């Protein structure tokens, strides 16, 4: 695991686990900028955003993606395959000392791996579990996909 940095800010007493990808990683970035210790958990091979340009000096590479850097500033990063028993156990160990977890998988994915809120809250009853989805974890629209434009329109904010 990456070395913990000296942190300051109103959230410096807190530790979060970030299992988000794409622009949803911005949530963890904001919390890290407020001082929280954010541990970014990447899939094997790294977060797909590491392959998105632009790149530093126009040279592609996992540590050179400006897109990835923008959404993951001030986070520590580890790799864990939560689809394996070892990866799930590793995540559960991290949950023991975490204050919150942020995820952006399709609804029910973590639950299907035995890593849903019910399971993780038994390990750490004070864990705050946040899912970033277009329509939540339950309800008739939970499996629908949506862009920001669609969500703005459906919310009435575009009027």
Steps between C-alpha positions, in 0.01 A plus 500: 500500500617849424652693788257718695552871441487776757148633477323802633150632464159444653482136387854404608377263774312285246597216266304408188514220247444604139378231260378746235610541140466764231375844604339352813850492651459876543302436820804341669726773363290769670505312828879452472545872437309562822756285682346151503736206454360349180615157388423447131443130433576423138423182308795288381668686216396833652212738463395527132540879528877446510475430125307818416688798360622758496831375634798686644724598205259304273661173611240239606551315826306407814670770709481762221124533445390850589140380505581246771712750692223760506247260656739329740715778645593453868386136510708197585458215252501122527395216272259228612292253304176497698368221277742259673475371855836657587396837360169496688676413825752779441218751447325377815822561693510858371134547593585431865685833526303704247245766581335492158498319167409649161412272209355539151434144384170397344229444763534170684855425378670531840210324672549209259865477609406500867623860530172688519406737780342224710818291498747785545300669776532177703878540479485872579162622633603867471587471128329752272435324168437727202399378154523736203237375253256674269190360675611338826541139614131412503181595325365452149767710324807370686647322196448786256804683368500878476728784403524827692281661235224242549516535878483880479198476272321243718561707813333805350818705534511573125177698505 
